[in-house]
Amino acid sequence: MKSEVQAINKRWHEEHKMPPNAPMDERIEWHLAHAAECGCRPIPPSVLKAMDERGLLVPTPRSLK
Ligand SMILES: [Zn+2]
C-alpha cells in the first residue's frame, strides 16, 4: 500500500530552502507552507509553540476531524 501523505515532495524542498539560522517568523512561514505541500516530517514543537503564541491556527490532523 502506498502512503502518499508521508511522501517527500523533493521538488518543493529544492525550491524552498530554509537557512539554518532563519528567524522564528520565517520558520513558521516555511513550516506552514511545508505542511501544505509535503508530509515528510511534522512541525516541530518549538515552532508549534511560537505559532500558538502568535495566535496562528496550527494545522493538525485533529483539526481536520
Ligand atoms: Zn518535506
N, CA, C, O and the ligand as a Tripos MOL2 file, in Angstrom:
@<TRIPOS>MOLECULE
protein
  261   259    66     0     0
PROTEIN
NO_CHARGES

@<TRIPOS>ATOM
      1 N           0.8550   -1.2030    0.0000 N.3       1 MET1
      2 CA          0.0000    0.0000    0.0000 C.3       1 MET1
      3 C           0.8820    1.2410    0.0000 C.2       1 MET1
      4 O           1.8280    1.3570    0.7780 O.2       1 MET1
      5 N           0.5500    2.1470   -0.8800 N.am      2 LYS2
      6 CA          1.3420    3.3790   -0.9840 C.3       2 LYS2
      7 C           0.8330    4.4360    0.0030 C.2       2 LYS2
      8 O          -0.3730    4.6090    0.1730 O.2       2 LYS2
      9 N           1.7520    5.1270    0.6370 N.am      3 SER3
     10 CA          1.3760    6.1840    1.5710 C.3       3 SER3
     11 C           1.7600    7.5420    0.9950 C.2       3 SER3
     12 O           2.8950    7.9950    1.1430 O.2       3 SER3
     13 N           0.8060    8.1740    0.3440 N.am      4 GLU4
     14 CA          1.0700    9.4580   -0.3140 C.3       4 GLU4
     15 C           1.3660   10.5590    0.6960 C.2       4 GLU4
     16 O           2.1280   11.4860    0.4200 O.2       4 GLU4
     17 N           0.7470   10.4410    1.8760 N.am      5 VAL5
     18 CA          0.8590   11.5120    2.8700 C.3       5 VAL5
     19 C           2.2950   11.6650    3.3630 C.2       5 VAL5
     20 O           2.7700   12.7730    3.6120 O.2       5 VAL5
     21 N           2.9780   10.5190    3.4970 N.am      6 GLN6
     22 CA          4.3280   10.5550    4.0490 C.3       6 GLN6
     23 C           5.3840   10.8900    2.9920 C.2       6 GLN6
     24 O           6.5410   11.1480    3.3260 O.2       6 GLN6
     25 N           4.9870   10.8860    1.7330 N.am      7 ALA7
     26 CA          5.9580   11.0810    0.6630 C.3       7 ALA7
     27 C           6.6070   12.4520    0.7330 C.2       7 ALA7
     28 O           5.9640   13.4580    1.0330 O.2       7 ALA7
     29 N           7.9010   12.4580    0.4480 N.am      8 ILE8
     30 CA          8.6050   13.7400    0.4500 C.3       8 ILE8
     31 C           8.4330   14.4180   -0.9030 C.2       8 ILE8
     32 O           8.5680   13.7890   -1.9530 O.2       8 ILE8
     33 N           8.1380   15.6980   -0.8590 N.am      9 ASN9
     34 CA          7.9810   16.4920   -2.0690 C.3       9 ASN9
     35 C           9.3430   17.1170   -2.3860 C.2       9 ASN9
     36 O           9.6320   18.2480   -1.9960 O.2       9 ASN9
     37 N          10.1620   16.3580   -3.0970 N.am     10 LYS10
     38 CA         11.5510   16.7810   -3.3200 C.3      10 LYS10
     39 C          11.6300   18.1100   -4.0560 C.2      10 LYS10
     40 O          12.4720   18.9570   -3.7600 O.2      10 LYS10
     41 N          10.7360   18.2700   -5.0190 N.am     11 ARG11
     42 CA         10.7530   19.5000   -5.8210 C.3      11 ARG11
     43 C          10.4960   20.7170   -4.9330 C.2      11 ARG11
     44 O          11.1560   21.7480   -5.0570 O.2      11 ARG11
     45 N           9.5040   20.5680   -4.0200 N.am     12 TRP12
     46 CA          9.1870   21.6890   -3.1390 C.3      12 TRP12
     47 C          10.3980   22.0240   -2.2730 C.2      12 TRP12
     48 O          10.7130   23.1970   -2.0730 O.2      12 TRP12
     49 N          11.0700   21.0140   -1.7640 N.am     13 HIS13
     50 CA         12.2440   21.2420   -0.9150 C.3      13 HIS13
     51 C          13.3660   21.9150   -1.6950 C.2      13 HIS13
     52 O          14.0830   22.7570   -1.1560 O.2      13 HIS13
     53 N          13.5160   21.5430   -2.9610 N.am     14 GLU14
     54 CA         14.5460   22.1730   -3.7880 C.3      14 GLU14
     55 C          14.2670   23.6680   -3.9510 C.2      14 GLU14
     56 O          15.1790   24.4940   -4.0040 O.2      14 GLU14
     57 N          12.9760   23.9820   -4.0290 N.am     15 GLU15
     58 CA         12.5910   25.3820   -4.2800 C.3      15 GLU15
     59 C          12.4440   26.1740   -2.9920 C.2      15 GLU15
     60 O          12.3910   27.4030   -3.0340 O.2      15 GLU15
     61 N          12.3780   25.5100   -1.8600 N.am     16 HIS16
     62 CA         12.1740   26.1890   -0.5690 C.3      16 HIS16
     63 C          13.2290   25.7500    0.4300 C.2      16 HIS16
     64 O          12.9820   24.9130    1.2980 O.2      16 HIS16
     65 N          14.4000   26.3290    0.2880 N.am     17 LYS17
     66 CA         15.4760   26.0120    1.2230 C.3      17 LYS17
     67 C          15.4400   27.0140    2.3760 C.2      17 LYS17
     68 O          15.4370   28.2280    2.1690 O.2      17 LYS17
     69 N          15.4120   26.4760    3.5850 N.am     18 MET18
     70 CA         15.4030   27.3650    4.7450 C.3      18 MET18
     71 C          16.8190   27.4640    5.3010 C.2      18 MET18
     72 O          17.4410   26.4360    5.5700 O.2      18 MET18
     73 N          17.3480   28.6840    5.4820 N.am     19 PRO19
     74 CA         18.6750   28.8100    6.0890 C.3      19 PRO19
     75 C          18.6630   28.2890    7.5210 C.2      19 PRO19
     76 O          17.6500   28.4030    8.2110 O.2      19 PRO19
     77 N          19.7870   27.7130    7.9790 N.am     20 PRO20
     78 CA         19.8260   27.0830    9.3220 C.3      20 PRO20
     79 C          19.5280   28.0720   10.4450 C.2      20 PRO20
     80 O          19.0010   27.6960   11.4920 O.2      20 PRO20
     81 N          19.8700   29.3410   10.2190 N.am     21 ASN21
     82 CA         19.6630   30.3310   11.2860 C.3      21 ASN21
     83 C          18.4820   31.2560   10.9820 C.2      21 ASN21
     84 O          18.4850   32.4230   11.3730 O.2      21 ASN21
     85 N          17.4830   30.7310   10.2880 N.am     22 ALA22
     86 CA         16.3140   31.5360    9.9380 C.3      22 ALA22
     87 C          15.5780   31.9810   11.2060 C.2      22 ALA22
     88 O          15.4520   31.2070   12.1540 O.2      22 ALA22
     89 N          15.0890   33.2390   11.2240 N.am     23 PRO23
     90 CA         14.3080   33.6890   12.3860 C.3      23 PRO23
     91 C          13.0150   32.8920   12.5250 C.2      23 PRO23
     92 O          12.5410   32.2860   11.5630 O.2      23 PRO23
     93 N          12.4530   32.8990   13.7260 N.am     24 MET24
     94 CA         11.2690   32.0610   14.0010 C.3      24 MET24
     95 C          10.1100   32.3890   13.0680 C.2      24 MET24
     96 O           9.4010   31.4840   12.6290 O.2      24 MET24
     97 N           9.9040   33.6790   12.7540 N.am     25 ASP25
     98 CA          8.7940   34.0260   11.8650 C.3      25 ASP25
     99 C           8.9600   33.3600   10.4970 C.2      25 ASP25
    100 O           7.9910   32.9250    9.8750 O.2      25 ASP25
    101 N          10.2010   33.2950   10.0530 N.am     26 GLU26
    102 CA         10.4740   32.6610    8.7660 C.3      26 GLU26
    103 C          10.2470   31.1520    8.8560 C.2      26 GLU26
    104 O           9.7270   30.5320    7.9280 O.2      26 GLU26
    105 N          10.6510   30.5730    9.9970 N.am     27 ARG27
    106 CA         10.4260   29.1480   10.2140 C.3      27 ARG27
    107 C           8.9350   28.8230   10.1930 C.2      27 ARG27
    108 O           8.5160   27.8330    9.5930 O.2      27 ARG27
    109 N           8.1370   29.6670   10.8530 N.am     28 ILE28
    110 CA          6.6920   29.4450   10.8950 C.3      28 ILE28
    111 C           6.1270   29.4370    9.4740 C.2      28 ILE28
    112 O           5.3700   28.5410    9.0990 O.2      28 ILE28
    113 N           6.5060   30.4490    8.6940 N.am     29 GLU29
    114 CA          6.0000   30.5170    7.3130 C.3      29 GLU29
    115 C           6.4280   29.3010    6.5170 C.2      29 GLU29
    116 O           5.6500   28.7270    5.7550 O.2      29 GLU29
    117 N           7.6890   28.9170    6.7110 N.am     30 TRP30
    118 CA          8.2200   27.7580    5.9740 C.3      30 TRP30
    119 C           7.4420   26.4990    6.3390 C.2      30 TRP30
    120 O           7.0580   25.7210    5.4660 O.2      30 TRP30
    121 N           7.2140   26.3050    7.6320 N.am     31 HIS31
    122 CA          6.5420   25.0810    8.0690 C.3      31 HIS31
    123 C           5.0710   25.0630    7.6620 C.2      31 HIS31
    124 O           4.5250   24.0030    7.3540 O.2      31 HIS31
    125 N           4.4310   26.2240    7.6580 N.am     32 LEU32
    126 CA          3.0380   26.2680    7.2020 C.3      32 LEU32
    127 C           2.9600   25.8670    5.7370 C.2      32 LEU32
    128 O           2.1100   25.0670    5.3460 O.2      32 LEU32
    129 N           3.8570   26.4290    4.9290 N.am     33 ALA33
    130 CA          3.8760   26.0780    3.5070 C.3      33 ALA33
    131 C           4.2620   24.6170    3.3350 C.2      33 ALA33
    132 O           3.7060   23.9030    2.5010 O.2      33 ALA33
    133 N           5.2250   24.1910    4.1380 N.am     34 HIS34
    134 CA          5.6940   22.8090    4.0460 C.3      34 HIS34
    135 C           4.5850   21.8040    4.3690 C.2      34 HIS34
    136 O           4.4070   20.8060    3.6710 O.2      34 HIS34
    137 N           3.8440   22.0930    5.4470 N.am     35 ALA35
    138 CA          2.7880   21.1650    5.8630 C.3      35 ALA35
    139 C           1.7470   21.0020    4.7660 C.2      35 ALA35
    140 O           1.1480   19.9360    4.6220 O.2      35 ALA35
    141 N           1.5310   22.0760    3.9850 N.am     36 ALA36
    142 CA          0.5350   22.0130    2.9160 C.3      36 ALA36
    143 C           1.0550   21.2640    1.6970 C.2      36 ALA36
    144 O           0.2780   20.6730    0.9460 O.2      36 ALA36
    145 N           2.3700   21.2900    1.5010 N.am     37 GLU37
    146 CA          2.9370   20.7590    0.2540 C.3      37 GLU37
    147 C           3.6400   19.4240    0.4240 C.2      37 GLU37
    148 O           3.8430   18.7060   -0.5560 O.2      37 GLU37
    149 N           4.0130   19.0790    1.6450 N.am     38 CYS38
    150 CA          4.8660   17.9210    1.8410 C.3      38 CYS38
    151 C           4.5930   17.3080    3.2060 C.2      38 CYS38
    152 O           4.3260   18.0290    4.1680 O.2      38 CYS38
    153 N           4.6560   15.9970    3.2980 N.am     39 GLY39
    154 CA          4.3750   15.3280    4.5700 C.3      39 GLY39
    155 C           5.5620   14.5670    5.1210 C.2      39 GLY39
    156 O           5.3910   13.5810    5.8380 O.2      39 GLY39
    157 N           6.7820   15.0210    4.7870 N.am     40 CYS40
    158 CA          7.9520   14.2280    5.1740 C.3      40 CYS40
    159 C           8.2310   14.3120    6.6660 C.2      40 CYS40
    160 O           8.7970   13.3800    7.2390 O.2      40 CYS40
    161 N           7.8450   15.4100    7.3050 N.am     41 ARG41
    162 CA          8.0470   15.4950    8.7530 C.3      41 ARG41
    163 C           7.0770   16.4900    9.3570 C.2      41 ARG41
    164 O           6.6530   17.4300    8.6840 O.2      41 ARG41
    165 N           6.7140   16.2940   10.6370 N.am     42 PRO42
    166 CA          5.7560   17.1900   11.2770 C.3      42 PRO42
    167 C           6.3980   18.5110   11.6850 C.2      42 PRO42
    168 O           7.6220   18.6420   11.6890 O.2      42 PRO42
    169 N           5.5630   19.4840   12.0280 N.am     43 ILE43
    170 CA          6.0600   20.7620   12.5290 C.3      43 ILE43
    171 C           6.6440   20.5290   13.9230 C.2      43 ILE43
    172 O           5.9660   19.9600   14.7780 O.2      43 ILE43
    173 N           7.8950   20.9570   14.1750 N.am     44 PRO44
    174 CA          8.5000   20.7120   15.4910 C.3      44 PRO44
    175 C           7.7740   21.4680   16.6020 C.2      44 PRO44
    176 O           7.1890   22.5220   16.3560 O.2      44 PRO44
    177 N           7.8120   20.9310   17.8310 N.am     45 PRO45
    178 CA          7.0880   21.5380   18.9560 C.3      45 PRO45
    179 C           7.4630   23.0030   19.1840 C.2      45 PRO45
    180 O           6.6090   23.8090   19.5540 O.2      45 PRO45
    181 N           8.7390   23.3570   18.9650 N.am     46 SER46
    182 CA          9.1630   24.7410   19.1970 C.3      46 SER46
    183 C           8.4610   25.6970   18.2400 C.2      46 SER46
    184 O           8.1130   26.8160   18.6160 O.2      46 SER46
    185 N           8.2560   25.2510   17.0030 N.am     47 VAL47
    186 CA          7.5730   26.0940   16.0140 C.3      47 VAL47
    187 C           6.0740   26.1450   16.3140 C.2      47 VAL47
    188 O           5.4450   27.1950   16.1880 O.2      47 VAL47
    189 N           5.5090   25.0030   16.7130 N.am     48 LEU48
    190 CA          4.0880   24.9720   17.0880 C.3      48 LEU48
    191 C           3.8130   25.9430   18.2380 C.2      48 LEU48
    192 O           2.8010   26.6440   18.2500 O.2      48 LEU48
    193 N           4.7390   25.9680   19.2090 N.am     49 LYS49
    194 CA          4.5840   26.8350   20.3640 C.3      49 LYS49
    195 C           4.6340   28.3050   19.9350 C.2      49 LYS49
    196 O           3.8330   29.1220   20.3900 O.2      49 LYS49
    197 N           5.5800   28.6270   19.0580 N.am     50 ALA50
    198 CA          5.7100   30.0030   18.5770 C.3      50 ALA50
    199 C           4.4750   30.4220   17.7890 C.2      50 ALA50
    200 O           4.0400   31.5700   17.8760 O.2      50 ALA50
    201 N           3.9100   29.4930   17.0220 N.am     51 MET51
    202 CA          2.6860   29.7900   16.2660 C.3      51 MET51
    203 C           1.5430   30.0670   17.2320 C.2      51 MET51
    204 O           0.7520   30.9880   17.0280 O.2      51 MET51
    205 N           1.4660   29.2670   18.2760 N.am     52 ASP52
    206 CA          0.4160   29.4330   19.2680 C.3      52 ASP52
    207 C           0.5290   30.8010   19.9450 C.2      52 ASP52
    208 O          -0.4750   31.4750   20.1780 O.2      52 ASP52
    209 N           1.7530   31.1930   20.2540 N.am     53 GLU53
    210 CA          1.9990   32.4880   20.8940 C.3      53 GLU53
    211 C           1.5860   33.6480   19.9880 C.2      53 GLU53
    212 O           1.2200   34.7200   20.4710 O.2      53 GLU53
    213 N           1.6460   33.4310   18.6940 N.am     54 ARG54
    214 CA          1.2620   34.4650   17.7210 C.3      54 ARG54
    215 C          -0.2240   34.3880   17.3740 C.2      54 ARG54
    216 O          -0.7230   35.1800   16.5740 O.2      54 ARG54
    217 N          -0.9230   33.4370   17.9760 N.am     55 GLY55
    218 CA         -2.3530   33.3050   17.7210 C.3      55 GLY55
    219 C          -2.6670   32.7220   16.3600 C.2      55 GLY55
    220 O          -3.7580   32.9220   15.8250 O.2      55 GLY55
    221 N          -1.7000   31.9940   15.7960 N.am     56 LEU56
    222 CA         -1.9280   31.3830   14.4890 C.3      56 LEU56
    223 C          -2.6180   30.0470   14.6570 C.2      56 LEU56
    224 O          -2.4320   29.3490   15.6540 O.2      56 LEU56
    225 N          -3.4200   29.7050   13.6580 N.am     57 LEU57
    226 CA         -4.0830   28.4100   13.6730 C.3      57 LEU57
    227 C          -3.0790   27.3310   13.3000 C.2      57 LEU57
    228 O          -2.4810   27.3550   12.2250 O.2      57 LEU57
    229 N          -2.9120   26.4010   14.2010 N.am     58 VAL58
    230 CA         -1.9570   25.3250   13.9620 C.3      58 VAL58
    231 C          -2.6510   24.1780   13.2320 C.2      58 VAL58
    232 O          -3.5990   23.5950   13.7570 O.2      58 VAL58
    233 N          -2.1920   23.8520   12.0330 N.am     59 PRO59
    234 CA         -2.8180   22.7470   11.3060 C.3      59 PRO59
    235 C          -2.3790   21.3970   11.8610 C.2      59 PRO59
    236 O          -1.2160   21.0120   11.7390 O.2      59 PRO59
    237 N          -3.3090   20.6960   12.4640 N.am     60 THR60
    238 CA         -3.0230   19.3580   12.9830 C.3      60 THR60
    239 C          -4.0350   18.3900   12.3930 C.2      60 THR60
    240 O          -5.1180   18.7970   11.9730 O.2      60 THR60
    241 N          -3.6860   17.1160   12.3600 N.am     61 PRO61
    242 CA         -4.6620   16.1210   11.8770 C.3      61 PRO61
    243 C          -5.9710   16.1880   12.6470 C.2      61 PRO61
    244 O          -7.0410   15.9440   12.0880 O.2      61 PRO61
    245 N          -5.8850   16.5170   13.9240 N.am     62 ARG62
    246 CA         -7.0880   16.5870   14.7370 C.3      62 ARG62
    247 C          -8.0570   17.6880   14.2750 C.2      62 ARG62
    248 O          -9.2760   17.5410   14.3560 O.2      62 ARG62
    249 N          -7.4630   18.8130   13.7790 N.am     63 SER63
    250 CA         -8.3080   19.9380   13.3620 C.3      63 SER63
    251 C          -9.0700   19.6120   12.0870 C.2      63 SER63
    252 O          -9.9820   20.3500   11.7120 O.2      63 SER63
    253 N          -8.7180   18.5270   11.4160 N.am     64 LEU64
    254 CA         -9.3850   18.1580   10.1740 C.3      64 LEU64
    255 C         -10.5770   17.2330   10.4230 C.2      64 LEU64
    256 O         -11.2850   16.8380    9.4970 O.2      64 LEU64
    257 N         -10.7740   16.9030   11.6870 N.am     65 LYS65
    258 CA        -11.8350   15.9620   12.0280 C.3      65 LYS65
    259 C         -13.2160   16.4590   11.6060 C.2      65 LYS65
    260 O         -14.2130   15.7720   11.8260 O.2      65 LYS65
    261 ZN          9.1490   17.8760    3.4380 Zn       66 ZN66
@<TRIPOS>BOND
     1     1     2 1
     2     2     3 1
     3     3     4 2
     4     3     5 am
     5     5     6 1
     6     6     7 1
     7     7     8 2
     8     7     9 am
     9     9    10 1
    10    10    11 1
    11    11    12 2
    12    11    13 am
    13    13    14 1
    14    14    15 1
    15    15    16 2
    16    15    17 am
    17    17    18 1
    18    18    19 1
    19    19    20 2
    20    19    21 am
    21    21    22 1
    22    22    23 1
    23    23    24 2
    24    23    25 am
    25    25    26 1
    26    26    27 1
    27    27    28 2
    28    27    29 am
    29    29    30 1
    30    30    31 1
    31    31    32 2
    32    31    33 am
    33    33    34 1
    34    34    35 1
    35    35    36 2
    36    35    37 am
    37    37    38 1
    38    38    39 1
    39    39    40 2
    40    39    41 am
    41    41    42 1
    42    42    43 1
    43    43    44 2
    44    43    45 am
    45    45    46 1
    46    46    47 1
    47    47    48 2
    48    47    49 am
    49    49    50 1
    50    50    51 1
    51    51    52 2
    52    51    53 am
    53    53    54 1
    54    54    55 1
    55    55    56 2
    56    55    57 am
    57    57    58 1
    58    58    59 1
    59    59    60 2
    60    59    61 am
    61    61    62 1
    62    62    63 1
    63    63    64 2
    64    63    65 am
    65    65    66 1
    66    66    67 1
    67    67    68 2
    68    67    69 am
    69    69    70 1
    70    70    71 1
    71    71    72 2
    72    71    73 am
    73    73    74 1
    74    74    75 1
    75    75    76 2
    76    75    77 am
    77    77    78 1
    78    78    79 1
    79    79    80 2
    80    79    81 am
    81    81    82 1
    82    82    83 1
    83    83    84 2
    84    83    85 am
    85    85    86 1
    86    86    87 1
    87    87    88 2
    88    87    89 am
    89    89    90 1
    90    90    91 1
    91    91    92 2
    92    91    93 am
    93    93    94 1
    94    94    95 1
    95    95    96 2
    96    95    97 am
    97    97    98 1
    98    98    99 1
    99    99   100 2
   100    99   101 am
   101   101   102 1
   102   102   103 1
   103   103   104 2
   104   103   105 am
   105   105   106 1
   106   106   107 1
   107   107   108 2
   108   107   109 am
   109   109   110 1
   110   110   111 1
   111   111   112 2
   112   111   113 am
   113   113   114 1
   114   114   115 1
   115   115   116 2
   116   115   117 am
   117   117   118 1
   118   118   119 1
   119   119   120 2
   120   119   121 am
   121   121   122 1
   122   122   123 1
   123   123   124 2
   124   123   125 am
   125   125   126 1
   126   126   127 1
   127   127   128 2
   128   127   129 am
   129   129   130 1
   130   130   131 1
   131   131   132 2
   132   131   133 am
   133   133   134 1
   134   134   135 1
   135   135   136 2
   136   135   137 am
   137   137   138 1
   138   138   139 1
   139   139   140 2
   140   139   141 am
   141   141   142 1
   142   142   143 1
   143   143   144 2
   144   143   145 am
   145   145   146 1
   146   146   147 1
   147   147   148 2
   148   147   149 am
   149   149   150 1
   150   150   151 1
   151   151   152 2
   152   151   153 am
   153   153   154 1
   154   154   155 1
   155   155   156 2
   156   155   157 am
   157   157   158 1
   158   158   159 1
   159   159   160 2
   160   159   161 am
   161   161   162 1
   162   162   163 1
   163   163   164 2
   164   163   165 am
   165   165   166 1
   166   166   167 1
   167   167   168 2
   168   167   169 am
   169   169   170 1
   170   170   171 1
   171   171   172 2
   172   171   173 am
   173   173   174 1
   174   174   175 1
   175   175   176 2
   176   175   177 am
   177   177   178 1
   178   178   179 1
   179   179   180 2
   180   179   181 am
   181   181   182 1
   182   182   183 1
   183   183   184 2
   184   183   185 am
   185   185   186 1
   186   186   187 1
   187   187   188 2
   188   187   189 am
   189   189   190 1
   190   190   191 1
   191   191   192 2
   192   191   193 am
   193   193   194 1
   194   194   195 1
   195   195   196 2
   196   195   197 am
   197   197   198 1
   198   198   199 1
   199   199   200 2
   200   199   201 am
   201   201   202 1
   202   202   203 1
   203   203   204 2
   204   203   205 am
   205   205   206 1
   206   206   207 1
   207   207   208 2
   208   207   209 am
   209   209   210 1
   210   210   211 1
   211   211   212 2
   212   211   213 am
   213   213   214 1
   214   214   215 1
   215   215   216 2
   216   215   217 am
   217   217   218 1
   218   218   219 1
   219   219   220 2
   220   219   221 am
   221   221   222 1
   222   222   223 1
   223   223   224 2
   224   223   225 am
   225   225   226 1
   226   226   227 1
   227   227   228 2
   228   227   229 am
   229   229   230 1
   230   230   231 1
   231   231   232 2
   232   231   233 am
   233   233   234 1
   234   234   235 1
   235   235   236 2
   236   235   237 am
   237   237   238 1
   238   238   239 1
   239   239   240 2
   240   239   241 am
   241   241   242 1
   242   242   243 1
   243   243   244 2
   244   243   245 am
   245   245   246 1
   246   246   247 1
   247   247   248 2
   248   247   249 am
   249   249   250 1
   250   250   251 1
   251   251   252 2
   252   251   253 am
   253   253   254 1
   254   254   255 1
   255   255   256 2
   256   255   257 am
   257   257   258 1
   258   258   259 1
   259   259   260 2
@<TRIPOS>SUBSTRUCTURE
     1 MET1         2 RESIDUE 1 A MET
     2 LYS2         6 RESIDUE 1 A LYS
     3 SER3        10 RESIDUE 1 A SER
     4 GLU4        14 RESIDUE 1 A GLU
     5 VAL5        18 RESIDUE 1 A VAL
     6 GLN6        22 RESIDUE 1 A GLN
     7 ALA7        26 RESIDUE 1 A ALA
     8 ILE8        30 RESIDUE 1 A ILE
     9 ASN9        34 RESIDUE 1 A ASN
    10 LYS10       38 RESIDUE 1 A LYS
    11 ARG11       42 RESIDUE 1 A ARG
    12 TRP12       46 RESIDUE 1 A TRP
    13 HIS13       50 RESIDUE 1 A HIS
    14 GLU14       54 RESIDUE 1 A GLU
    15 GLU15       58 RESIDUE 1 A GLU
    16 HIS16       62 RESIDUE 1 A HIS
    17 LYS17       66 RESIDUE 1 A LYS
    18 MET18       70 RESIDUE 1 A MET
    19 PRO19       74 RESIDUE 1 A PRO
    20 PRO20       78 RESIDUE 1 A PRO
    21 ASN21       82 RESIDUE 1 A ASN
    22 ALA22       86 RESIDUE 1 A ALA
    23 PRO23       90 RESIDUE 1 A PRO
    24 MET24       94 RESIDUE 1 A MET
    25 ASP25       98 RESIDUE 1 A ASP
    26 GLU26      102 RESIDUE 1 A GLU
    27 ARG27      106 RESIDUE 1 A ARG
    28 ILE28      110 RESIDUE 1 A ILE
    29 GLU29      114 RESIDUE 1 A GLU
    30 TRP30      118 RESIDUE 1 A TRP
    31 HIS31      122 RESIDUE 1 A HIS
    32 LEU32      126 RESIDUE 1 A LEU
    33 ALA33      130 RESIDUE 1 A ALA
    34 HIS34      134 RESIDUE 1 A HIS
    35 ALA35      138 RESIDUE 1 A ALA
    36 ALA36      142 RESIDUE 1 A ALA
    37 GLU37      146 RESIDUE 1 A GLU
    38 CYS38      150 RESIDUE 1 A CYS
    39 GLY39      154 RESIDUE 1 A GLY
    40 CYS40      158 RESIDUE 1 A CYS
    41 ARG41      162 RESIDUE 1 A ARG
    42 PRO42      166 RESIDUE 1 A PRO
    43 ILE43      170 RESIDUE 1 A ILE
    44 PRO44      174 RESIDUE 1 A PRO
    45 PRO45      178 RESIDUE 1 A PRO
    46 SER46      182 RESIDUE 1 A SER
    47 VAL47      186 RESIDUE 1 A VAL
    48 LEU48      190 RESIDUE 1 A LEU
    49 LYS49      194 RESIDUE 1 A LYS
    50 ALA50      198 RESIDUE 1 A ALA
    51 MET51      202 RESIDUE 1 A MET
    52 ASP52      206 RESIDUE 1 A ASP
    53 GLU53      210 RESIDUE 1 A GLU
    54 ARG54      214 RESIDUE 1 A ARG
    55 GLY55      218 RESIDUE 1 A GLY
    56 LEU56      222 RESIDUE 1 A LEU
    57 LEU57      226 RESIDUE 1 A LEU
    58 VAL58      230 RESIDUE 1 A VAL
    59 PRO59      234 RESIDUE 1 A PRO
    60 THR60      238 RESIDUE 1 A THR
    61 PRO61      242 RESIDUE 1 A PRO
    62 ARG62      246 RESIDUE 1 A ARG
    63 SER63      250 RESIDUE 1 A SER
    64 LEU64      254 RESIDUE 1 A LEU
    65 LYS65      258 RESIDUE 1 A LYS
    66 ZN66       261 GROUP 0 **** ****
